Amino acid sequence: MNDLLRSFGRALASALHPRMLCADLYAVRRGNGRVGRDPVWFSWQTLIGATRSWLESWSFTVTLYHLFDSLGFSALHAAIAPFLVIAMTIPLIVVTVLLLIATLSMPAVIRFLSTRQFAGLEMRRGGTWYGSLGEALWATLVCLVLLIVTLPLWLVPPFFALIPPLLWGWLTYRVMTYDALALHATRDERRALVRRFRLPLLLIGVASGLLGSLPTLLWASSVWLVVLFPVITAVTIWIYAFILVFSALWFGYYCLRVLQRMRVDEAGGVRHAAPVPY
């Protein structure tokens, strides 16, 4: 727990460093370019209308509407379709920014940590760029499948507040752990570290997922923000970029510190196992 809190504080301080803020801006610029070319952002009202028509033809939604009417929450009818559209588009934003961070900003984060905090840690280069990309794509595919399977539960409390952080947390944990250790750890060291510290790493991922869900909860709390969602896309991407860069720093600090301690322990074990010369 002390390692988690210590790495959290150092990651937060480093996230405000000018070099890390530049990494945020770079991800925002690339993310805005990709989102801006996506036609879904030019057909917002059409997409909401199609979603509303689909919901009205679904028996479960009709039953849910009747429940809202009986409870006096008829105004929620108009909010469900925009909420679902946001629920489907936000994962695209998160995955886009996460892949940008993993492939573009994460190397800058690790170089930053290597020069400032872990200059004496040997680089054994057990990961590759293609391995990072493959891990990110595989984890993203699994996450999207789970998203589609669990989508009906997003309309039922408290699942709509629990499922997204868990999904993004698992995805962040899988991607960030590989990238945080790719430069310094061997493949065997990375696998041993993940097996030994899987729970703390997953906790960091879930905490990052909870941080990433804050903008979603903010939009869901205000109808005006839902309506203005396409206008504030750039701000949205910056928020996610900052959170993911912070998450990369948190994973980087924790993973490299644990790797450093593992090597010290192994070196101590080798010295104790060595025969004493006569």
Sequence and secondary structure as in RCSB ss.txt:
>XXXX:A:sequence
MNDLLRSFGRALASALHPRMLCADLYAVRRGNGRVGRDPVWFSWQTLIGATRSWLESWSFTVTLYHLFDSLGFSA
LHAAIAPFLVIAMTIPLIVVTVLLLIATLSMPAVIRFLSTRQFAGLEMRRGGTWYGSLGEALWATLVCLVLLIVT
LPLWLVPPFFALIPPLLWGWLTYRVMTYDALALHATRDERRALVRRFRLPLLLIGVASGLLGSLPTLLWASSVWL
VVLFPVITAVTIWIYAFILVFSALWFGYYCLRVLQRMRVDEAGGVRHAAPVPY
>XXXX:A:secstr
 HHHHHHHHHHHHHHTSHHHHHHHHHHHHHHHHHHHT GGGG HHHHHHHHHHHHHT HHHHHHHHHHHHHT GG
GHHHHHHHHHHHHHHHHHHHHHHHHIIIIIHHHHHHHHHHHT TTS       HHHHHHHHHHHHHHHHHHHHHH
GGGGGSTTHHHHHHHHHHHHHHHHHHHHHHHTTTS HHHHHHHHHHTHHHHHHHHHHHHHHHHHHHHHHHT HHH
HHTTTTTHHHHHHHHHHHHHHHHHHHHHHHHHHHHHHHHHHHHHHHHHS    
